[in-house]
Amino acid sequence: MKTLAIQFPVEKVENPQVAEGYATTTENSHAIIGSPNDQKTMLHYCAERYKLVTNAEIFVELERLFSMNPKTADYQVTIHNHKNVQFAVDFVFPQYKSLIKKVDEVIAGFTVRNSYNGKWNFSGFLNSYREICSNGMWGMAQALTVSNRHTEIVLVAVQTMFLEVINSLDAFEMQTAQFELLASVERQTGWEDRLEEIAKKSGIAKYHDEAKAIARAESADLYGGVVNDFVIYNALNNVLFDNSLNKKPQDTRAKIDQVVFANLLAN
């Protein structure tokens, strides 16, 4: 079990202060208590209505499904754990790897998020990762968010996630063919205007200079200094998913990313 480190025991209980006779607000009537590193810890206060979804409920079944399917059995994981209350697990599938223009490596991936502080709903995002990209690439991202998070629904959602992953892997060659198409459109001049035009048309109003700097660096590293539409896409994608620049919800960013991709393909 590759995600065992974040599957520590966790439960929702009545706020201990209530038992001691202290008054609390409705929003703090309960508490999330977990035992990371085998040490019982108060992780978060919450309202009674808060539905706790544990990491164990998600990842035991998801990893079981991945390990049983030959397409995903060799999956690899990277775990992001923020103060034991916010979690993101990046899965990549080594069998599904492609080189764009024979130099730019892309690999199929899937990210699952969960939290014990209510900041993130249990959700999953299909994506593609690039070796050169510092924050990964969310190419043609899709989102599946669970709105009713009772335990029996979570199990169904996990199984649905697995099927979404399998379907996306089956379409990986088509997706990378579109990446290859963008990379074939080289722009010796005027690419800065092209980047700004696509950004504004797609609803990205800021950080055009940051995106241009990324495009220059990546084109120099991979494409002999020539910018192409795939580099432009990734430059905008990078600033879109940079948490230090963008505070929009992840699913909103994924939708904007799809618009960027569609606008580049359409023109």
SVG drawing of the C-alpha trace seen along z (x, -y; Angstrom):
<svg xmlns="http://www.w3.org/2000/svg" viewBox="-25 -41 44 49">
<polyline fill="none" stroke="black" stroke-width="0.4" points="0.0,0.0 1.9,-3.0 -0.3,-5.7 -0.1,-4.0 1.6,-7.1 -1.5,-9.2 -3.9,-6.4 -3.5,-7.1 -6.6,-6.6 -8.9,-9.6 -12.4,-10.3 -15.0,-13.0 -16.0,-13.4 -17.9,-15.9 -15.6,-18.8 -13.9,-17.8 -14.4,-21.3 -18.2,-20.6 -17.7,-17.7 -15.7,-20.1 -18.6,-22.5 -17.3,-25.1 -19.7,-26.8 -18.7,-26.5 -20.2,-27.8 -22.2,-25.6 -19.3,-25.6 -16.9,-24.2 -19.3,-21.7 -17.2,-18.8 -13.5,-18.0 -11.5,-15.9 -8.9,-13.9 -6.2,-11.8 -3.2,-9.8 -0.3,-10.7 2.9,-9.1 0.8,-7.2 0.2,-10.3 -3.4,-11.5 -3.7,-15.0 -6.5,-17.6 -6.5,-18.3 -9.5,-20.6 -12.8,-21.8 -15.9,-21.4 -19.7,-21.5 -21.8,-18.4 -22.9,-18.4 -19.4,-17.9 -19.0,-14.6 -15.6,-13.1 -14.1,-11.0 -11.0,-9.2 -7.9,-8.6 -8.2,-4.9 -11.7,-4.8 -10.3,-6.2 -6.9,-4.7 -7.3,-1.1 -9.9,-0.5 -8.3,-2.7 -4.9,-1.1 -6.5,2.4 -8.1,1.6 -5.0,0.1 -2.9,3.1 -5.3,5.6 -5.4,4.0 -2.4,4.6 -2.7,1.1 -2.2,-0.5 -0.5,2.2 2.9,0.5 1.5,-2.9 3.8,-5.2 2.8,-7.8 3.9,-11.1 2.2,-12.2 1.7,-15.8 0.7,-16.2 0.0,-19.6 -0.1,-19.6 -1.9,-16.2 -5.2,-18.0 -4.8,-18.5 -3.6,-15.7 -2.9,-15.3 -1.7,-12.1 -0.2,-12.1 -0.4,-8.8 1.5,-8.2 1.3,-5.2 4.7,-4.4 3.3,-2.3 1.7,-5.4 4.5,-7.7 5.2,-9.6 7.9,-11.9 6.5,-15.0 8.8,-16.0 11.1,-13.2 12.3,-15.4 9.4,-16.4 8.3,-13.6 4.7,-13.3 3.2,-10.7 -0.4,-9.9 -1.4,-10.8 -4.2,-11.2 -4.4,-13.3 -6.6,-12.6 -7.3,-15.2 -8.9,-15.0 -8.8,-17.1 -9.7,-16.9 -10.3,-20.6 -13.0,-21.1 -10.7,-23.0 -10.9,-20.3 -13.6,-17.9 -12.6,-14.4 -11.9,-14.8 -9.9,-13.5 -8.3,-15.1 -7.0,-13.3 -3.9,-14.9 -0.7,-14.5 2.8,-15.2 5.8,-16.6 9.4,-15.9 10.5,-19.5 7.5,-21.2 8.0,-22.1 4.3,-21.7 3.3,-19.0 1.0,-19.6 -2.8,-19.3 -3.4,-18.5 -7.1,-18.1 -7.9,-17.8 -11.2,-16.4 -12.7,-16.6 -14.8,-14.3 -15.9,-15.8 -18.0,-13.9 -20.8,-16.1 -22.5,-13.6 -19.7,-12.1 -21.3,-9.4 -19.1,-6.3 -21.1,-4.1 -21.1,-6.8 -17.3,-7.2 -16.8,-3.6 -18.9,-4.1 -17.0,-7.3 -13.6,-5.5 -14.8,-2.9 -16.0,-5.5 -12.6,-7.3 -10.9,-4.1 -13.0,-3.7 -12.3,-7.3 -8.6,-6.6 -8.8,-3.5 -10.9,-5.4 -8.3,-8.2 -5.4,-5.8 -7.2,-4.3 -7.4,-7.8 -3.8,-8.7 -2.4,-8.2 -5.1,-10.5 -4.3,-13.1 -0.6,-13.0 -1.3,-13.3 -3.0,-16.6 0.1,-17.7 2.2,-16.7 0.0,-18.8 0.5,-21.9 4.2,-21.3 4.4,-21.2 3.1,-24.9 6.4,-26.8 6.4,-30.5 9.7,-32.1 8.2,-35.6 5.1,-37.0 4.7,-34.3 4.5,-36.8 1.4,-38.3 0.0,-34.8 0.5,-33.9 -1.3,-37.1 -4.1,-36.6 -4.8,-33.0 -4.5,-34.0 -7.0,-36.9 -9.4,-34.9 -9.3,-32.0 -9.9,-34.3 -6.3,-34.5 -5.8,-38.2 -2.6,-38.1 1.0,-36.7 1.6,-37.0 5.2,-38.0 5.7,-35.0 4.3,-32.7 6.5,-34.3 9.6,-33.6 8.6,-30.0 8.1,-29.7 11.5,-31.2 13.2,-28.8 11.4,-25.7 11.9,-26.5 15.6,-26.9 15.9,-23.7 13.9,-21.5 13.3,-23.1 16.4,-25.0 15.0,-28.3 11.9,-28.2 8.6,-28.6 5.7,-26.4 2.0,-26.3 2.7,-23.3 5.2,-25.5 2.7,-28.3 0.1,-26.0 2.4,-24.7 3.5,-28.2 -0.1,-29.3 -0.8,-26.0 2.1,-26.5 1.0,-29.9 -2.6,-28.7 -1.7,-25.9 1.0,-27.7 -0.6,-28.1 1.6,-31.1 0.0,-33.0 -3.5,-31.6 -6.0,-31.1 -8.9,-29.8 -10.3,-26.4 -8.6,-23.5 -11.6,-22.4 -12.0,-26.0 -8.4,-26.1 -8.9,-22.7 -11.9,-24.2 -9.8,-27.2 -7.0,-24.9 -9.4,-23.1 -10.4,-26.4 -6.8,-27.3 -6.2,-24.0 -9.3,-24.3 -8.4,-27.8 -5.0,-26.8 -6.3,-23.8 -9.0,-26.0 -6.5,-28.6"/>
</svg>
